Amino acid sequence: MLPVHVESERPMFSHSPSLSEYLRRMIQYAQMDIDYTFAQMLYLCLAPRKVYQLTSYRKQTKNQWARDDPAFVVVMIFFLTIAALAYSVALQAGGAGFLHILVLFVGVNFLLAGLVIASAAWFVANNYLRAKSFHGVEQRVEWMYAFDIHCNSFFPSFLVLYVLHYFLLPLVVQPTLTAAVVSNSLHAGAMCYYLYIMSLGYNALPFLERTEVFLYPSGVLVLAGIVLSLLRVNLTLVSIQTLGV
């Protein structure tokens, strides 16, 4: 069971925080619930549906679907910084190489990709997946909730592609078919689980339908992993070449 959590002391039924307010909270440790964040991360790996069960409670008490606590983003950036340091050491990248990896991990893979994916999913959900309602107030997906879903989906992928992958580096950097299969399987599996968590997030909203569409790219990812492996294209080696180290 997730620990009891109060996301802020703002009045009940307040609106979602502005971007400036959200960013300001990122440097105010006292306003972040780190224990609750770790509990969420654990459940995202073991029982992700439980994390999204809290969204209806948040809607009832605060009239918003999205978290207003930036702790999840802060912890994720911290983890990615540690991962960037570890990879820079393993790849003997040096100081400039570390900064390059850090920008790629945090700035591109997490934040920029998150902005793009969240915006695209937010657009699709609001324009094509909302159920027609003839009674009650029309509801829409909050963009911040779409970004929350990206953050939730990213964490299990981080464990596979940044942590497990790190310990498998001696194997997956080899120019062999086995290395390509292992590397590409990690990438495909992590991305498929990302889509699964993403689908659960939108399925938790009662005014959306056909949210299984977010799972459809999984087939393409699996097929791509098989084809790349047969061609001996190793995504780990491709990534290292992209890092330029």
Salt bridges, closest charged atoms under 4 A:
GLU7 OE2 - ARG58 NE 2.68
GLU21 OE2 - ARG10 NE 3.84
GLU21 OE2 - ARG25 NH2 2.51
ASP33 OD2 - HIS5 ND1 2.57
ASP68 OD2 - ARG10 NH1 2.36
ASP68 OD2 - ARG25 NH1 3.70
ASP68 OD2 - LYS62 NZ 3.23
GLU138 OE2 - ARG130 NH1 2.79
ASP148 OD1 - ARG67 NH2 3.78
GLU209 OE2 - ARG210 NH1 2.92
